[in-house]
Amino acid sequence: MAKALKIRPLNDKVLIKRLEAEEKTKGGIVLPDSAKEKPQKGTVLAVGDGKVLKDGTRGAMQVAKGDKVLFASYAGTEIKIDGDEYMLMDESDILAVLD
C-alpha cells in the first residue's frame, strides 16, 4: 500500500520519484554505489495547478500524475520526506514524457 505524501507542489512545480540507478553495466559488471550515475528519469507523483499567466489565468500542465518523464541533469531540488528521496522541479525542467 502506497503511503500518502505530505507535500503538494504549487504553481508549475512537479514532484518526481527518481528511478533507481542501474546495478550492473550492460557487460554484467556490478557497480558500487560511488560509480552509479543518478538516472534522469522518474515518475510524476504530484503536479501543481499550473503557471499563473500575465492575464491571471492558469496555464494547463503538460504532465500528469503517473507519467514517466525524462528531465535535465541538474534540474530541480532533491528533497527527503520520511526518509525517501524525491525531486521537486519546474515543469519546464522536464524534457519529455516517456511512453
C-alpha positions, 0 to 999 in steps of 0.5 A: 500500500502506497503511503500518502505524501505530505507535500503538494507542489504549487504553481508549475512545480512537479514532484518526481520519484527518481528511478533507481540507478542501474546495478550492473553495466550492460557487460554484467559488471556490478557497480558500487554505489560511488560509480552509479550515475543518478538516472534522469528519469522518474515518475510524476507523483504530484503536479501543481495547478499550473503557471499563473499567466500575465492575464491571471489565468492558469496555464494547463500542465503538460504532465500528469500524475503517473507519467514517466518523464525524462528531465535535465541533469541538474534540474530541480531540488532533491528533497527527503520526506520520511526518509525517501528521496524525491525531486521537486522541479519546474515543469519546464525542467522536464524534457519529455514524457516517456511512453 
